[in-house]
Amino acid sequence: MSNRTVMAFDFGTRSIGVAIGQEITGTARPLLSLKAQDGTPDWQKIEALLNEWQPDLVIVGLPLNMDGTEQPITARARKFAQRLHGRFGVAIQLHDERLSTVEARADLFERGGFRALDKGSVDAASAVIILESWFEQQS
């Protein structure tokens, strides 16, 4: 395992969660949630995040159905990943994100009840789960 900084995105059409982590520790933390207009983020904010954190790798959650088949948003997440690579030249990997939002909601609720379940917190927590799941798969 190397000491890479890895950023993760939980793509959504209205909100995109972002997390950052270190491969050597296999841990991640939420950064923020970015607003999106029909899946289009504020690319300047993403560029600022990439410049600030300078990740060695970016993970984009790939939303799949429980049986592993693709759904309409799967293609949009792939397109988002391609645009990240095309605009900023960052290395990208896609990672299965099934149940990450469900897990994030349960964890946030356990820690803070309904007040903790605002959309931004859930999306950023989902990005953490995606990233930590990716770390686990690497070891």
C-alpha positions as CSV (number, residue, x, y, z in Angstrom):
1,M,0.0,0.0,0.0
2,S,1.3,3.4,-0.9
3,N,1.0,6.8,0.7
4,R,-1.3,8.3,-1.9
5,T,-3.9,11.0,-1.2
6,V,-7.1,9.9,-2.7
7,M,-10.3,12.0,-3.3
8,A,-13.7,10.5,-3.8
9,F,-16.9,11.8,-5.4
10,D,-20.4,10.6,-4.8
11,F,-22.1,11.8,-8.0
12,G,-25.7,12.9,-8.0
13,T,-27.7,15.1,-10.3
14,R,-28.4,17.8,-7.6
15,S,-25.5,17.2,-5.2
16,I,-22.0,15.7,-5.3
17,G,-20.4,14.5,-2.1
18,V,-16.6,14.8,-1.7
19,A,-14.3,13.0,0.6
20,I,-10.5,12.9,1.0
21,G,-8.4,10.1,2.4
22,Q,-4.9,8.6,2.8
23,E,-4.2,5.2,1.2
24,I,-1.6,4.3,3.9
25,T,-4.1,4.6,6.7
26,G,-7.1,3.5,4.7
27,T,-9.2,6.2,6.2
28,A,-11.3,9.0,4.8
29,R,-13.1,12.1,6.0
30,P,-15.9,14.1,4.4
31,L,-15.0,17.4,2.8
32,L,-18.2,18.9,1.5
33,S,-21.1,18.5,-0.8
34,L,-21.2,20.5,-4.0
35,K,-24.5,21.7,-5.6
36,A,-25.1,20.4,-9.2
37,Q,-27.6,21.5,-11.8
38,D,-28.9,18.4,-13.5
39,G,-25.6,16.6,-12.9
40,T,-23.4,19.6,-13.9
41,P,-21.2,20.8,-11.0
42,D,-19.4,24.1,-10.6
43,W,-16.2,23.0,-12.3
44,Q,-14.3,26.0,-10.7
45,K,-15.1,24.6,-7.2
46,I,-13.9,21.2,-8.3
47,E,-10.7,22.7,-9.7
48,A,-10.1,24.6,-6.4
49,L,-10.6,21.3,-4.5
50,L,-8.2,19.4,-6.7
51,N,-5.6,22.3,-6.5
52,E,-5.9,22.4,-2.7
53,W,-5.7,18.7,-2.0
54,Q,-3.7,17.6,-5.0
55,P,-5.0,14.0,-5.0
56,D,-2.9,11.3,-6.6
57,L,-6.1,9.5,-7.6
58,V,-9.8,10.3,-7.8
59,I,-12.5,7.7,-7.1
60,V,-15.9,8.2,-8.5
61,G,-18.8,6.1,-7.1
62,L,-20.5,4.0,-9.7
63,P,-24.2,3.7,-8.9
64,L,-25.4,0.2,-9.8
65,N,-28.6,-1.7,-9.2
66,M,-28.5,-4.4,-6.5
67,D,-28.1,-7.1,-9.1
68,G,-25.1,-5.3,-10.6
69,T,-26.8,-3.9,-13.7
70,E,-26.5,-0.3,-14.7
71,Q,-29.2,2.3,-14.2
72,P,-29.7,5.6,-16.0
73,I,-27.5,7.5,-13.6
74,T,-24.7,5.0,-14.0
75,A,-23.9,6.5,-17.5
76,R,-24.0,10.0,-16.0
77,A,-21.5,9.1,-13.3
78,R,-19.2,7.6,-15.9
79,K,-19.5,10.8,-18.0
80,F,-18.7,12.9,-14.8
81,A,-15.6,10.8,-14.3
82,Q,-14.5,11.2,-17.9
83,R,-15.0,15.0,-17.6
84,L,-12.9,15.1,-14.4
85,H,-10.1,13.3,-16.3
86,G,-10.5,15.3,-19.4
87,R,-10.6,18.7,-17.7
88,F,-8.0,18.2,-15.0
89,G,-5.9,15.2,-16.1
90,V,-6.4,13.4,-12.8
91,A,-6.2,9.6,-12.6
92,I,-9.7,8.2,-12.2
93,Q,-11.1,4.9,-11.0
94,L,-14.7,4.0,-10.8
95,H,-15.9,2.1,-7.7
96,D,-19.2,0.2,-7.0
97,E,-21.2,2.4,-4.6
98,R,-24.2,0.1,-3.9
99,L,-25.7,0.9,-0.5
100,S,-23.3,3.7,0.3
101,T,-26.1,6.2,0.8
102,V,-28.1,3.8,3.0
103,E,-25.0,3.2,5.1
104,A,-24.2,6.9,5.3
105,R,-27.8,7.7,6.4
106,A,-27.7,5.0,9.1
107,D,-24.4,6.2,10.5
108,L,-25.3,9.8,10.6
109,F,-28.7,9.1,12.2
110,E,-27.0,7.0,14.8
111,R,-24.7,9.9,15.7
112,G,-27.1,12.8,15.4
113,G,-30.7,11.8,14.8
114,F,-32.8,13.3,12.1
115,R,-31.0,16.7,12.4
116,A,-27.8,15.0,11.0
117,L,-29.5,13.8,7.9
118,D,-29.2,17.0,5.8
119,K,-28.5,16.2,2.1
120,G,-25.0,17.6,2.1
121,S,-23.9,15.6,5.1
122,V,-25.4,12.4,3.6
123,D,-23.6,13.0,0.2
124,A,-20.2,13.7,1.8
125,A,-20.6,10.7,4.2
126,S,-21.5,8.6,1.2
127,A,-18.2,9.7,-0.5
128,V,-16.3,8.6,2.6
129,I,-18.0,5.2,2.5
130,I,-17.1,4.9,-1.2
131,L,-13.5,5.8,-0.5
132,E,-13.1,3.5,2.5
133,S,-14.7,0.7,0.6
134,W,-12.2,1.2,-2.2
135,F,-9.3,1.2,0.3
136,E,-10.5,-2.1,1.7
137,Q,-10.7,-3.6,-1.7
138,Q,-7.1,-2.6,-2.4
139,S,-5.7,-4.4,0.7
